[in-house]
Amino acid sequence: MTKKFLTHTAKFILVVFVLIAFYFLLAFCLSHITVNSNTPKQNDVTLYVMSNGIHTDIVVPTKNGLKDWSTEIKFSNTIGADSSYNFLAIGWGDKQFYLETPEFSDLKLTTALGAISGTNSSAMHTTYYQTVTEDKYCKKLFVSEQQYAKLVEYISKSFETDAYGHVIKVNSPVHYDKGDAFYNAVGSYSIFKTCNTWTNNALKACGQKACLWTIFDGPILSKYD
């Protein structure tokens, strides 16, 4: 009986290992396939893709002729941002992970397992900035007004709204920065849709270079080297 149990356990572990290896192999291969590689260059609106080394945000102008984000993503919902802030970084992710893991040193196994399960609710993390500097973790790109309008639509649809169409601030005192706030979002985080998958899809939505599919930040940034 013990021998049979050990045999079945070994087979189960092997299957799990093979599935995990296949998952990361698939992620690696698909992230190196570029879509929208021949998009004509436009310079109507300046955007950025920003990473903290693991998680990516899309950075948009606080306001221009097409969109004033501050009408919904209010400065008053932050600790210290005001109307002089010129850029807004927007990211999507697992709500529990966002609120319980301000630093990756705070990560708990239960939080990580909850995030990849696909059963938790999600949140939008927004951060206002005075200036944004391009470096290896922050890439600049330019889009047309038409492309930016598509990006605005994609991002807007990611926010959960109330009966009046207004975004819903997360009821939590957690802040990472003096210019940030959290809002309820649509969808659930999973091993197939991560924060970086959301960013990658945002780039696809506005016709910019992106990965066919990715769960990582690096392949996205590499498209703009």
C-alpha positions in Angstrom: 0.0 0.0 0.0 2.8 2.4 0.9 4.7 1.6 -2.3 1.6 2.3 -4.4 1.0 5.5 -2.5 4.5 6.7 -3.1 4.3 5.7 -6.8 1.1 7.8 -7.3 2.6 10.7 -5.3 5.7 10.7 -7.5 3.6 10.6 -10.7 1.5 13.5 -9.4 4.6 15.6 -8.5 6.0 14.8 -12.0 2.8 16.0 -13.7 2.7 19.2 -11.7 6.4 19.9 -12.5 5.8 19.2 -16.2 2.7 21.6 -16.2 4.7 24.3 -14.5 7.6 23.9 -16.9 5.2 24.0 -19.9 3.5 27.2 -18.5 6.8 29.1 -18.2 8.0 27.8 -21.5 4.8 29.0 -23.2 5.1 32.4 -21.5 8.7 32.7 -22.6 7.9 31.8 -26.2 4.8 33.9 -26.6 6.3 36.9 -24.9 9.0 37.0 -27.6 6.5 37.2 -30.5 5.9 40.9 -31.2 2.5 42.2 -32.4 1.9 45.6 -34.0 5.6 45.8 -34.9 5.0 48.0 -38.0 2.8 50.6 -36.4 3.3 54.0 -38.0 5.0 56.4 -35.6 2.7 59.2 -34.3 3.6 61.9 -31.8 0.3 63.4 -30.8 0.3 62.0 -27.2 3.3 61.0 -25.1 2.9 57.8 -22.9 5.2 55.7 -20.8 5.4 52.1 -19.8 6.8 52.0 -16.2 8.0 49.0 -14.2 9.1 48.5 -10.6 11.1 45.5 -11.7 8.1 43.1 -11.6 4.9 45.1 -12.1 4.1 47.5 -15.0 1.9 50.5 -15.3 0.7 52.6 -18.2 1.5 56.3 -17.7 -0.8 58.8 -19.3 -1.1 62.6 -19.3 -3.2 63.8 -16.3 -5.3 65.7 -18.8 -5.3 66.8 -22.4 -7.9 67.6 -25.0 -9.1 64.0 -25.1 -9.3 63.1 -21.4 -9.1 64.7 -18.0 -8.4 61.7 -15.6 -8.6 63.9 -12.6 -12.4 64.3 -12.9 -12.7 60.7 -11.7 -9.3 59.9 -10.3 -9.5 62.7 -7.9 -6.4 64.4 -6.3 -8.4 64.5 -3.0 -8.3 60.7 -2.9 -4.5 60.8 -2.5 -2.4 62.0 0.5 -0.6 64.8 -1.3 -1.1 65.1 -5.1 -2.6 68.3 -6.5 -3.5 69.8 -9.8 0.1 70.5 -10.7 0.8 66.8 -11.2 1.3 66.1 -14.9 1.2 62.3 -15.3 -1.0 59.5 -14.0 0.4 55.9 -13.8 -2.4 53.3 -14.0 -2.0 49.6 -13.2 -4.3 46.6 -12.7 -3.9 43.7 -10.3 -5.2 41.5 -7.5 -6.8 43.7 -4.8 -5.7 41.6 -1.8 -2.2 41.4 -3.2 -2.1 45.2 -3.7 -3.4 46.0 -0.2 -1.4 43.5 1.7 1.9 43.6 -0.1 3.2 47.2 -0.4 6.7 45.7 -0.4 7.5 42.2 -1.8 9.1 41.5 1.6 5.6 41.6 2.9 4.4 38.8 0.6 2.6 35.9 2.3 2.0 32.5 0.8 -1.8 32.8 1.3 -1.8 36.1 -0.5 0.1 34.7 -3.5 -2.0 31.6 -3.7 -5.2 33.7 -3.5 -3.9 35.9 -6.4 -3.2 33.1 -8.8 -6.4 31.2 -8.0 -8.4 33.6 -10.1 -11.1 33.9 -7.4 -10.1 37.2 -5.8 -11.4 40.7 -6.8 -9.1 43.1 -8.6 -8.1 46.7 -8.2 -6.7 49.6 -10.2 -3.7 51.3 -8.7 -3.3 54.9 -9.8 -0.3 57.2 -9.0 0.1 60.8 -9.9 3.6 62.1 -10.8 5.0 65.6 -11.4 7.5 64.3 -13.9 8.4 61.0 -15.5 12.0 60.2 -16.5 12.8 57.6 -19.2 15.3 54.9 -18.1 15.6 51.1 -18.3 12.5 50.7 -16.2 10.5 53.4 -17.9 10.0 53.5 -21.7 8.5 56.4 -23.7 6.2 55.9 -26.6 4.1 58.2 -28.8 0.6 57.6 -30.1 -1.9 59.4 -32.3 -5.0 61.0 -30.8 -7.1 58.1 -32.3 -4.9 55.5 -30.7 -5.0 57.4 -27.3 -8.8 57.4 -27.5 -8.7 53.6 -27.8 -6.3 53.4 -24.8 -8.6 55.6 -22.8 -11.5 53.3 -23.6 -9.6 50.2 -22.6 -8.4 51.7 -19.3 -11.8 53.1 -18.5 -13.5 49.8 -19.0 -11.1 48.2 -16.5 -12.6 50.3 -13.6 -15.6 49.1 -11.9 -18.3 51.8 -11.8 -21.3 52.6 -9.7 -24.9 53.1 -10.9 -24.0 56.6 -12.0 -20.9 55.6 -14.0 -18.4 56.8 -11.4 -15.3 54.9 -10.4 -15.3 53.3 -6.9 -12.5 54.1 -4.5 -11.3 51.1 -2.5 -12.3 51.6 1.2 -8.8 51.2 2.6 -6.2 53.5 4.3 -3.4 51.8 2.3 -1.1 54.1 0.2 2.2 53.4 -1.4 3.0 57.0 -2.2 1.6 60.5 -1.5 0.1 60.6 -5.0 -1.6 57.1 -5.2 -5.0 55.6 -4.6 -6.8 52.3 -5.2 -10.1 51.8 -7.1 -12.3 48.7 -7.7 -11.6 47.0 -11.0 -13.2 44.6 -13.4 -11.9 41.0 -13.7 -9.8 38.6 -11.7 -6.0 38.1 -11.5 -4.9 34.6 -12.5 -1.9 32.7 -13.9 -3.2 33.6 -17.3 -4.0 37.3 -16.6 -1.4 39.2 -14.5 -0.8 42.9 -14.1 1.6 42.7 -17.0 -0.9 40.9 -19.2 -3.2 43.8 -18.5 -0.5 46.4 -19.5 0.3 44.3 -22.6 -3.3 44.3 -23.6 -3.5 48.0 -23.1 -0.7 48.5 -25.6 -2.4 46.1 -28.1 -5.7 48.1 -27.7 -4.0 51.3 -28.9 -2.0 49.6 -31.7 1.4 49.7 -30.1 4.2 47.1 -30.0 3.4 44.4 -27.6 3.9 40.7 -26.8 1.5 38.1 -28.2 1.0 37.2 -24.6 3.1 37.8 -21.5 3.0 37.5 -17.7 6.3 39.3 -17.2 7.4 43.0 -17.4 10.7 42.5 -19.2 9.4 41.4 -22.6 7.1 44.4 -22.7 9.9 46.9 -21.9 12.2 45.2 -24.4 9.8 46.1 -27.3 10.8 49.8 -26.7 14.6 49.5 -26.4 
